[in-house]
Amino acid sequence: MSKVAYYTKEGLQKLRDEVNHLKDVERPKASAAIAEARDKGDLSENAEYDAAKEAQGLLEMRIAKLDEILSNARLIDESQLDTSKALVLSTVTIKNKINSQLMTYTLVAESEADLKMGKISVNSPIGKGLLGKSVGDTAEIQVPNGTMQFEIVEIKRN
């Protein structure tokens, strides 16, 4: 059973671009590498041929996986999102209740998470802890070294 995943317009386009690149550029390269190795003679002792076939198999597995993800992908309609709660695509500013440090994260689908860009997955411990919370709420989040408390300071839409 496949899992439905929600994407932003940019995230969905990035996924489509990757699939198209693999099919249009990498697949022909893999076929050419196999053909070149095949032309070198005896296939039973041709390590180059075996390596090319294995690389093609891995490429086809990746394409199949991305095709499956795309078939279950749903575009998030940002205009329909509730702005009073932390949801997917919310940019949430939180304050650590122990050291008063402020942090801002955008909650995104797992495949779009990028901590350097401040995008965290809704499936991460912090993401799960923030979902459904409103400004003023306290999120108690279980982390490896215990439970942390964060106050929701602000929720914005992108």
N, C-alpha and C positions, 0 to 999 in steps of 0.2 A: 504494500500500500504506500503510495507516494504522499508526501507532505506538501501542502500548499505553502508557498512562501510569498511574502509581500515585498514589493520593490518600489523604489522611487523611479521616476522616469529615467534619470541618469543611470541608476544601477541596472535597470532592465536593458538599456541600450548598451551598456558596457558588456553585459552578458551576451547579448546578440552579436556584438562586434567580435568577441572572443570566439564564439562558435563559427562565425563566418570566416575568420582568419584561419582557424584550424582546418576547416573544410576546403577553403579556396587556396591557401598557401601551403600549409604544413602537409596536408594529405597528398598533394601532387609531389612534394619533395620526398615523402616517404616512398611513394610508388617508384619514383626515379631512382632512389637509392637501392631499392630491391632489384630493379631492372639492371642497374649497373653491376651489382654484386652477382646477379644471375649470369651475366655475360662473361664473368671471370672463370667459368668452368664448373667442375664437379661440385654439386651442391652438398654432397654428403660430408665434405671436408672444408666447407666454405664458412668460416666464422663470420665474415663480413655479411654474408647473406642471412645467417641466423640472427645477427644483431639487428639488421635492417627489418627483418620480419617481426622481431620482438618490439622494436620501436614503433612499428606500424600498429601492432596490437595494442600497445599502451595508448597511442594516439586515438585509435578507434574507441577504446574504453572511455577516454576523456570526452570525446565528442558525444558518445551515447549518454554519459552522465549529465553533460551540459544540456543536451536535448531534453532529457527527462526533467531537469530543473526548470527549463524554459516552458515545458508543457504544463507545469504546475505553478508557474509564476503568475502573480496577480499584481496589477498596477494599483498603487495606493492613490485614492482620490483625496488629495489634501484638503479640498474644500469641504469635505464631509467630516473631517476630524473634529472632535470635541476639544476646545482649547482650554477647558478648565482642569483637565487631568493630563498626566504624563502618559503619552501613547507613542506609538511608532511615529517617527518624524518630529517629535517634540524636542526642543532644545531646552534642557533642564539645568538650572543652576542650583547646586546643592552646597550646603555648608556642613563641614565636619563638626559635630557637636563637641568634640574633645579639643581640637586645636583651632577651631574657627576658620579653617582654610576653605576658600571658595573654589569650586570646580564646576565647569560647564561641559555637559556632554549632549550630543544629539543621539537619540535612540533610533537605531536603524535595524534592518533585517540582518541576520547573521552574516550573510555573504557580502554585505556592504560595510561591515565593521572595519574601522581603521583608527586605532587609538591615537596615532600621530595627528590625525585630523579632528580628534575629539568626537569620533563616532564610535559608540559602543553598541554591541548587540543587545537586543531585547531579551536574548537567551542567556546573557552573562549574569553573574550574581547581582551586580549593581543594576543592570537593566531590569531584571526581574523584580528587584526590590523597589524600583522607581515606578514601574507600570501601575497606572490607576491612581497614583497619589496626586494630591492637589497642593497648591501653594500653602505653606504653613504646616503641612503634615510632616511627620518624622518617619523616615524609612529605616528600619533595622535590617541590616544586611549582613549575612553570614559570610565571613571571609576566613581564609585558612588560620589566621591567628586570633579568631574570636568573632564577636559581633560588633559591627560599627553602626553608629547612628548618624544619619544625615538629615538635616532639615531642608525641605524643598523651599527655595527662596524665590525662584521665578520659573515660569513655563512659557515658552514662546513657540511659534510655528515658523518654519523657514520661509 
